């Protein structure tokens, strides 16, 4: 049913907030000096986003709000090593499956 999907509102630009901004917003929220609604209006963010940041900071601690950049080289090389190992093990498994099928056919 050929309904094309595009952006609902192409003029809208996605807001991005720095790690420092998020940490400060959560600190202000937890201070309790102002209601969350008022704080959200002053900061220019949605109130539920403040709570979302608070929850993320509580769950992840120091690694919260890392951003979407590239991983450090040590993590990247570990990922590449694990992918290569997975490929090797998958190939070995496929060979063993074929061998098991061959010998089952010979015996049966």
N, CA, C and O atoms as a GROMACS GRO file, in nm:
protein
  432
    1UNK      N    1   0.084  -0.111   0.000
    1UNK     CA    2   0.000   0.000   0.000
    1UNK      C    3   0.090   0.119   0.000
    1UNK      O    4   0.135   0.161   0.107
    2UNK      N    5   0.117   0.172  -0.106
    2UNK     CA    6   0.223   0.263  -0.138
    2UNK      C    7   0.228   0.397  -0.069
    2UNK      O    8   0.262   0.497  -0.133
    3UNK      N    9   0.195   0.403   0.055
    3UNK     CA   10   0.207   0.530   0.125
    3UNK      C   11   0.355   0.555   0.157
    3UNK      O   12   0.420   0.474   0.224
    4UNK      N   13   0.407   0.667   0.107
    4UNK     CA   14   0.547   0.697   0.130
    4UNK      C   15   0.566   0.752   0.270
    4UNK      O   16   0.486   0.831   0.320
    5UNK      N   17   0.675   0.709   0.329
    5UNK     CA   18   0.707   0.758   0.463
    5UNK      C   19   0.820   0.858   0.450
    5UNK      O   20   0.927   0.828   0.396
    6UNK      N   21   0.796   0.974   0.498
    6UNK     CA   22   0.898   1.077   0.501
    6UNK      C   23   0.899   1.139   0.638
    6UNK      O   24   0.833   1.091   0.730
    7UNK      N   25   0.973   1.243   0.650
    7UNK     CA   26   0.976   1.312   0.777
    7UNK      C   27   0.841   1.378   0.800
    7UNK      O   28   0.784   1.438   0.709
    8UNK      N   29   0.792   1.368   0.921
    8UNK     CA   30   0.663   1.427   0.955
    8UNK      C   31   0.672   1.579   0.948
    8UNK      O   32   0.584   1.645   0.894
    9UNK      N   33   0.779   1.632   1.003
    9UNK     CA   34   0.798   1.776   1.003
    9UNK      C   35   0.942   1.804   0.960
    9UNK      O   36   1.031   1.811   1.046
   10UNK      N   37   0.968   1.819   0.831
   10UNK     CA   38   1.106   1.833   0.784
   10UNK      C   39   1.176   1.960   0.833
   10UNK      O   40   1.299   1.964   0.834
   11UNK      N   41   1.101   2.062   0.874
   11UNK     CA   42   1.164   2.185   0.921
   11UNK      C   43   1.217   2.172   1.063
   11UNK      O   44   1.301   2.251   1.106
   12UNK      N   45   1.170   2.072   1.134
   12UNK     CA   46   1.210   2.055   1.274
   12UNK      C   47   1.352   2.000   1.281
   12UNK      O   48   1.384   1.902   1.215
   13UNK      N   49   1.433   2.062   1.361
   13UNK     CA   50   1.572   2.020   1.378
   13UNK      C   51   1.585   1.952   1.513
   13UNK      O   52   1.537   2.002   1.615
   14UNK      N   53   1.650   1.838   1.513
   14UNK     CA   54   1.667   1.763   1.637
   14UNK      C   55   1.760   1.838   1.731
   14UNK      O   56   1.869   1.881   1.692
   15UNK      N   57   1.717   1.853   1.855
   15UNK     CA   58   1.799   1.922   1.954
   15UNK      C   59   1.904   1.828   2.009
   15UNK      O   60   1.877   1.711   2.036
   16UNK      N   61   2.025   1.879   2.024
   16UNK     CA   62   2.132   1.802   2.086
   16UNK      C   63   2.184   1.881   2.206
   16UNK      O   64   2.201   2.002   2.200
   17UNK      N   65   2.207   1.809   2.314
   17UNK     CA   66   2.252   1.872   2.436
   17UNK      C   67   2.384   1.809   2.479
   17UNK      O   68   2.402   1.688   2.469
   18UNK      N   69   2.475   1.892   2.526
   18UNK     CA   70   2.605   1.842   2.569
   18UNK      C   71   2.592   1.762   2.699
   18UNK      O   72   2.492   1.772   2.770
   19UNK      N   73   2.693   1.685   2.728
   19UNK     CA   74   2.696   1.606   2.851
   19UNK      C   75   2.689   1.699   2.972
   19UNK      O   76   2.619   1.671   3.069
   20UNK      N   77   2.764   1.809   2.965
   20UNK     CA   78   2.767   1.903   3.076
   20UNK      C   79   2.629   1.964   3.102
   20UNK      O   80   2.588   1.981   3.216
   21UNK      N   81   2.559   1.997   2.993
   21UNK     CA   82   2.425   2.053   3.006
   21UNK      C   83   2.332   1.955   3.076
   21UNK      O   84   2.256   1.992   3.166
   22UNK      N   85   2.338   1.830   3.035
   22UNK     CA   86   2.252   1.727   3.094
   22UNK      C   87   2.284   1.706   3.242
   22UNK      O   88   2.194   1.695   3.325
   23UNK      N   89   2.414   1.702   3.273
   23UNK     CA   90   2.453   1.683   3.414
   23UNK      C   91   2.405   1.800   3.500
   23UNK      O   92   2.356   1.780   3.611
   24UNK      N   93   2.419   1.922   3.448
   24UNK     CA   94   2.375   2.039   3.523
   24UNK      C   95   2.223   2.039   3.538
   24UNK      O   96   2.171   2.074   3.644
   25UNK      N   97   2.151   2.001   3.432
   25UNK     CA   98   2.006   1.996   3.439
   25UNK      C   99   1.959   1.896   3.544
   25UNK      O  100   1.866   1.924   3.620
   26UNK      N  101   2.022   1.780   3.549
   26UNK     CA  102   1.987   1.678   3.649
   26UNK      C  103   2.022   1.728   3.789
   26UNK      O  104   1.945   1.706   3.884
   27UNK      N  105   2.136   1.795   3.803
   27UNK     CA  106   2.173   1.849   3.934
   27UNK      C  107   2.070   1.950   3.983
   27UNK      O  108   2.029   1.947   4.099
   28UNK      N  109   2.027   2.039   3.892
   28UNK     CA  110   1.924   2.137   3.929
   28UNK      C  111   1.792   2.070   3.964
   28UNK      O  112   1.722   2.112   4.057
   29UNK      N  113   1.758   1.965   3.890
   29UNK     CA  114   1.633   1.892   3.916
   29UNK      C  115   1.639   1.827   4.054
   29UNK      O  116   1.542   1.832   4.130
   30UNK      N  117   1.752   1.768   4.086
   30UNK     CA  118   1.764   1.698   4.214
   30UNK      C  119   1.778   1.793   4.332
   30UNK      O  120   1.748   1.757   4.446
   31UNK      N  121   1.824   1.915   4.304
   31UNK     CA  122   1.832   2.016   4.410
   31UNK      C  123   1.694   2.048   4.463
   31UNK      O  124   1.676   2.074   4.582
   32UNK      N  125   1.596   2.047   4.375
   32UNK     CA  126   1.458   2.070   4.416
   32UNK      C  127   1.424   2.215   4.442
   32UNK      O  128   1.321   2.243   4.504
   33UNK      N  129   1.506   2.307   4.396
   33UNK     CA  130   1.479   2.448   4.417
   33UNK      C  131   1.359   2.498   4.339
   33UNK      O  132   1.290   2.591   4.381
   34UNK      N  133   1.334   2.435   4.225
   34UNK     CA  134   1.222   2.475   4.139
   34UNK      C  135   1.146   2.350   4.097
   34UNK      O  136   1.204   2.241   4.091
   35UNK      N  137   1.019   2.365   4.067
   35UNK     CA  138   0.944   2.251   4.014
   35UNK      C  139   1.002   2.208   3.878
   35UNK      O  140   1.055   2.291   3.804
   36UNK      N  141   0.990   2.082   3.847
   36UNK     CA  142   1.046   2.029   3.722
   36UNK      C  143   0.989   2.099   3.600
   36UNK      O  144   1.062   2.123   3.503
   37UNK      N  145   0.862   2.133   3.603
   37UNK     CA  146   0.799   2.200   3.489
   37UNK      C  147   0.864   2.337   3.465
   37UNK      O  148   0.894   2.372   3.351
   38UNK      N  149   0.884   2.413   3.571
   38UNK     CA  150   0.944   2.545   3.558
   38UNK      C  151   1.090   2.532   3.511
   38UNK      O  152   1.134   2.608   3.424
   39UNK      N  153   1.162   2.438   3.566
   39UNK     CA  154   1.301   2.416   3.528
   39UNK      C  155   1.310   2.379   3.380
   39UNK      O  156   1.397   2.428   3.308
   40UNK      N  157   1.222   2.292   3.336
   40UNK     CA  158   1.221   2.250   3.196
   40UNK      C  159   1.195   2.369   3.103
   40UNK      O  160   1.260   2.383   3.000
   41UNK      N  161   1.100   2.454   3.141
   41UNK     CA  162   1.072   2.573   3.060
   41UNK      C  163   1.193   2.665   3.052
   41UNK      O  164   1.225   2.717   2.945
   42UNK      N  165   1.259   2.686   3.165
   42UNK     CA  166   1.376   2.773   3.168
   42UNK      C  167   1.491   2.718   3.086
   42UNK      O  168   1.565   2.793   3.022
   43UNK      N  169   1.507   2.586   3.087
   43UNK     CA  170   1.616   2.524   3.012
   43UNK      C  171   1.581   2.500   2.865
   43UNK      O  172   1.670   2.475   2.783
   44UNK      N  173   1.453   2.507   2.834
   44UNK     CA  174   1.411   2.485   2.695
   44UNK      C  175   1.405   2.339   2.655
   44UNK      O  176   1.428   2.305   2.539
   45UNK      N  177   1.374   2.253   2.750
   45UNK     CA  178   1.361   2.110   2.722
   45UNK      C  179   1.226   2.061   2.774
   45UNK      O  180   1.161   2.129   2.854
   46UNK      N  181   1.186   1.945   2.728
   46UNK     CA  182   1.062   1.886   2.777
   46UNK      C  183   1.084   1.832   2.919
   46UNK      O  184   1.193   1.784   2.952
   47UNK      N  185   0.983   1.841   3.002
   47UNK     CA  186   0.994   1.797   3.141
   47UNK      C  187   1.029   1.648   3.149
   47UNK      O  188   1.112   1.608   3.231
   48UNK      N  189   0.966   1.568   3.064
   48UNK     CA  190   0.994   1.424   3.070
   48UNK      C  191   1.138   1.392   3.031
   48UNK      O  192   1.193   1.290   3.073
   49UNK      N  193   1.200   1.480   2.950
   49UNK     CA  194   1.340   1.459   2.913
   49UNK      C  195   1.430   1.475   3.036
   49UNK      O  196   1.529   1.404   3.051
   50UNK      N  197   1.395   1.569   3.123
   50UNK     CA  198   1.472   1.585   3.247
   50UNK      C  199   1.469   1.457   3.330
   50UNK      O  200   1.571   1.413   3.383
   51UNK      N  201   1.350   1.399   3.341
   51UNK     CA  202   1.337   1.276   3.419
   51UNK      C  203   1.411   1.161   3.351
   51UNK      O  204   1.469   1.075   3.418
   52UNK      N  205   1.410   1.159   3.219
   52UNK     CA  206   1.480   1.055   3.144
   52UNK      C  207   1.630   1.065   3.169
   52UNK      O  208   1.697   0.964   3.191
   53UNK      N  209   1.684   1.188   3.166
   53UNK     CA  210   1.826   1.209   3.194
   53UNK      C  211   1.860   1.168   3.337
   53UNK      O  212   1.964   1.109   3.362
   54UNK      N  213   1.771   1.201   3.431
   54UNK     CA  214   1.792   1.166   3.571
   54UNK      C  215   1.798   1.013   3.587
   54UNK      O  216   1.884   0.960   3.658
   55UNK      N  217   1.708   0.945   3.520
   55UNK     CA  218   1.704   0.799   3.529
   55UNK      C  219   1.830   0.738   3.467
   55UNK      O  220   1.889   0.645   3.522
   56UNK      N  221   1.871   0.791   3.352
   56UNK     CA  222   1.991   0.740   3.285
   56UNK      C  223   2.115   0.762   3.370
   56UNK      O  224   2.200   0.673   3.381
   57UNK      N  225   2.127   0.879   3.431
   57UNK     CA  226   2.242   0.908   3.517
   57UNK      C  227   2.243   0.815   3.638
   57UNK      O  228   2.349   0.769   3.680
   58UNK      N  229   2.125   0.789   3.694
   58UNK     CA  230   2.118   0.698   3.808
   58UNK      C  231   2.155   0.556   3.772
   58UNK      O  232   2.215   0.485   3.852
   59UNK      N  233   2.118   0.514   3.651
   59UNK     CA  234   2.144   0.377   3.609
   59UNK      C  235   2.289   0.356   3.563
   59UNK      O  236   2.350   0.254   3.594
   60UNK      N  237   2.342   0.453   3.489
   60UNK     CA  238   2.474   0.434   3.429
   60UNK      C  239   2.587   0.505   3.501
   60UNK      O  240   2.704   0.472   3.481
   61UNK      N  241   2.555   0.601   3.584
   61UNK     CA  242   2.658   0.672   3.659
   61UNK      C  243   2.751   0.752   3.568
   61UNK      O  244   2.705   0.831   3.486
   62UNK      N  245   2.881   0.732   3.584
   62UNK     CA  246   2.981   0.811   3.512
   62UNK      C  247   2.978   0.792   3.362
   62UNK      O  248   3.018   0.882   3.288
   63UNK      N  249   2.931   0.677   3.314
   63UNK     CA  250   2.930   0.653   3.170
   63UNK      C  251   2.804   0.703   3.102
   63UNK      O  252   2.785   0.683   2.982
   64UNK      N  253   2.718   0.768   3.176
   64UNK     CA  254   2.595   0.823   3.117
   64UNK      C  255   2.630   0.938   3.023
   64UNK      O  256   2.728   1.010   3.045
   65UNK      N  257   2.552   0.954   2.920
   65UNK     CA  258   2.564   1.064   2.824
   65UNK      C  259   2.698   1.061   2.751
   65UNK      O  260   2.764   1.164   2.738
   66UNK      N  261   2.739   0.945   2.705
   66UNK     CA  262   2.866   0.933   2.636
   66UNK      C  263   2.865   0.997   2.498
   66UNK      O  264   2.970   1.037   2.448
   67UNK      N  265   2.750   1.007   2.437
   67UNK     CA  266   2.745   1.062   2.303
   67UNK      C  267   2.746   0.952   2.199
   67UNK      O  268   2.748   0.834   2.232
   68UNK      N  269   2.743   0.992   2.074
   68UNK     CA  270   2.733   0.894   1.966
   68UNK      C  271   2.862   0.885   1.887
   68UNK      O  272   2.863   0.833   1.775
   69UNK      N  273   2.972   0.935   1.942
   69UNK     CA  274   3.100   0.932   1.871
   69UNK      C  275   3.157   0.791   1.864
   69UNK      O  276   3.099   0.695   1.914
   70UNK      N  277   3.274   0.782   1.802
   70UNK     CA  278   3.341   0.653   1.788
   70UNK      C  279   3.392   0.604   1.923
   70UNK      O  280   3.422   0.683   2.013
   71UNK      N  281   3.401   0.475   1.935
   71UNK     CA  282   3.453   0.416   2.058
   71UNK      C  283   3.606   0.434   2.060
   71UNK      O  284   3.669   0.455   1.957
   72UNK      N  285   3.663   0.426   2.178
   72UNK     CA  286   3.809   0.431   2.187
   72UNK      C  287   3.873   0.316   2.110
   72UNK      O  288   3.810   0.212   2.090
   73UNK      N  289   3.996   0.334   2.066
   73UNK     CA  290   4.064   0.235   1.983
   73UNK      C  291   4.070   0.098   2.050
   73UNK      O  292   4.056  -0.004   1.982
   74UNK      N  293   4.090   0.094   2.181
   74UNK     CA  294   4.100  -0.035   2.250
   74UNK      C  295   3.969  -0.114   2.238
   74UNK      O  296   3.971  -0.235   2.216
   75UNK      N  297   3.856  -0.046   2.253
   75UNK     CA  298   3.727  -0.114   2.240
   75UNK      C  299   3.703  -0.154   2.095
   75UNK      O  300   3.648  -0.261   2.068
   76UNK      N  301   3.742  -0.068   2.000
   76UNK     CA  302   3.721  -0.096   1.859
   76UNK      C  303   3.799  -0.220   1.818
   76UNK      O  304   3.746  -0.306   1.747
   77UNK      N  305   3.926  -0.231   1.862
   77UNK     CA  306   4.007  -0.346   1.825
   77UNK      C  307   3.952  -0.473   1.889
   77UNK      O  308   3.957  -0.581   1.829
   78UNK      N  309   3.899  -0.462   2.009
   78UNK     CA  310   3.838  -0.578   2.076
   78UNK      C  311   3.716  -0.625   1.998
   78UNK      O  312   3.695  -0.746   1.983
   79UNK      N  313   3.637  -0.533   1.950
   79UNK     CA  314   3.519  -0.569   1.870
   79UNK      C  315   3.561  -0.639   1.742
   79UNK      O  316   3.502  -0.740   1.704
   80UNK      N  317   3.663  -0.586   1.676
   80UNK     CA  318   3.711  -0.648   1.552
   80UNK      C  319   3.764  -0.789   1.579
   80UNK      O  320   3.739  -0.881   1.501
   81UNK      N  321   3.837  -0.806   1.688
   81UNK     CA  322   3.890  -0.938   1.724
   81UNK      C  323   3.776  -1.037   1.749
   81UNK      O  324   3.782  -1.152   1.704
   82UNK      N  325   3.675  -0.992   1.821
   82UNK     CA  326   3.561  -1.080   1.851
   82UNK      C  327   3.483  -1.116   1.725
   82UNK      O  328   3.436  -1.228   1.712
   83UNK      N  329   3.469  -1.021   1.633
   83UNK     CA  330   3.401  -1.050   1.507
   83UNK      C  331   3.477  -1.155   1.427
   83UNK      O  332   3.416  -1.245   1.370
   84UNK      N  333   3.610  -1.144   1.422
   84UNK     CA  334   3.692  -1.240   1.349
   84UNK      C  335   3.680  -1.379   1.414
   84UNK      O  336   3.671  -1.480   1.344
   85UNK      N  337   3.682  -1.383   1.546
   85UNK     CA  338   3.668  -1.509   1.617
   85UNK      C  339   3.532  -1.572   1.591
   85UNK      O  340   3.521  -1.693   1.572
   86UNK      N  341   3.427  -1.490   1.590
   86UNK     CA  342   3.293  -1.540   1.562
   86UNK      C  343   3.285  -1.600   1.422
   86UNK      O  344   3.224  -1.705   1.402
   87UNK      N  345   3.347  -1.533   1.326
   87UNK     CA  346   3.346  -1.583   1.188
   87UNK      C  347   3.415  -1.719   1.180
   87UNK      O  348   3.364  -1.811   1.115
   88UNK      N  349   3.530  -1.732   1.247
   88UNK     CA  350   3.604  -1.859   1.246
   88UNK      C  351   3.522  -1.971   1.310
   88UNK      O  352   3.513  -2.081   1.255
   89UNK      N  353   3.463  -1.943   1.425
   89UNK     CA  354   3.385  -2.045   1.496
   89UNK      C  355   3.261  -2.084   1.415
   89UNK      O  356   3.222  -2.201   1.414
   90UNK      N  357   3.200  -1.988   1.349
   90UNK     CA  358   3.083  -2.017   1.266
   90UNK      C  359   3.122  -2.109   1.149
   90UNK      O  360   3.048  -2.202   1.117
   91UNK      N  361   3.237  -2.081   1.087
   91UNK     CA  362   3.284  -2.167   0.978
   91UNK      C  363   3.312  -2.309   1.028
   91UNK      O  364   3.276  -2.407   0.962
   92UNK      N  365   3.376  -2.319   1.145
   92UNK     CA  366   3.403  -2.450   1.203
   92UNK      C  367   3.274  -2.527   1.231
   92UNK      O  368   3.266  -2.647   1.206
   93UNK      N  369   3.175  -2.457   1.283
   93UNK     CA  370   3.046  -2.520   1.312
   93UNK      C  371   2.981  -2.572   1.185
   93UNK      O  372   2.928  -2.683   1.183
   94UNK      N  373   2.986  -2.492   1.078
   94UNK     CA  374   2.925  -2.534   0.952
   94UNK      C  375   2.994  -2.657   0.894
   94UNK      O  376   2.929  -2.746   0.840
   95UNK      N  377   3.127  -2.662   0.908
   95UNK     CA  378   3.202  -2.780   0.860
   95UNK      C  379   3.161  -2.903   0.939
   95UNK      O  380   3.140  -3.010   0.882
   96UNK      N  381   3.150  -2.889   1.071
   96UNK     CA  382   3.111  -3.002   1.155
   96UNK      C  383   2.968  -3.049   1.124
   96UNK      O  384   2.940  -3.169   1.127
   97UNK      N  385   2.878  -2.954   1.095
   97UNK     CA  386   2.741  -2.993   1.059
   97UNK      C  387   2.742  -3.077   0.931
   97UNK      O  388   2.673  -3.179   0.923
   98UNK      N  389   2.820  -3.033   0.832
   98UNK     CA  390   2.826  -3.107   0.705
   98UNK      C  391   2.888  -3.244   0.725
   98UNK      O  392   2.844  -3.342   0.666
   99UNK      N  393   2.992  -3.250   0.808
   99UNK     CA  394   3.056  -3.379   0.835
   99UNK      C  395   2.960  -3.474   0.907
   99UNK      O  396   2.953  -3.592   0.875
  100UNK      N  397   2.886  -3.422   1.004
  100UNK     CA  398   2.791  -3.505   1.077
  100UNK      C  399   2.682  -3.557   0.982
  100UNK      O  400   2.642  -3.673   0.992
  101UNK      N  401   2.635  -3.472   0.892
  101UNK     CA  402   2.534  -3.515   0.797
  101UNK      C  403   2.589  -3.621   0.704
  101UNK      O  404   2.519  -3.716   0.671
  102UNK      N  405   2.714  -3.606   0.660
  102UNK     CA  406   2.777  -3.703   0.570
  102UNK      C  407   2.789  -3.839   0.636
  102UNK      O  408   2.752  -3.940   0.577
  103UNK      N  409   2.842  -3.842   0.762
  103UNK     CA  410   2.861  -3.969   0.830
  103UNK      C  411   2.727  -4.032   0.870
  103UNK      O  412   2.715  -4.155   0.873
  104UNK      N  413   2.627  -3.950   0.900
  104UNK     CA  414   2.496  -4.005   0.932
  104UNK      C  415   2.437  -4.074   0.808
  104UNK      O  416   2.371  -4.177   0.819
  105UNK      N  417   2.462  -4.017   0.693
  105UNK     CA  418   2.412  -4.074   0.568
  105UNK      C  419   2.487  -4.205   0.536
  105UNK      O  420   2.426  -4.301   0.488
  106UNK      N  421   2.619  -4.208   0.565
  106UNK     CA  422   2.698  -4.328   0.541
  106UNK      C  423   2.653  -4.444   0.631
  106UNK      O  424   2.650  -4.559   0.588
  107UNK      N  425   2.621  -4.412   0.755
  107UNK     CA  426   2.582  -4.516   0.851
  107UNK      C  427   2.439  -4.562   0.827
  107UNK      O  428   2.406  -4.678   0.851
  108UNK      N  429   2.355  -4.472   0.778
  108UNK     CA  430   2.213  -4.500   0.765
  108UNK      C  431   2.174  -4.558   0.638
  108UNK      O  432   2.056  -4.586   0.616
   0.00000   0.00000   0.00000
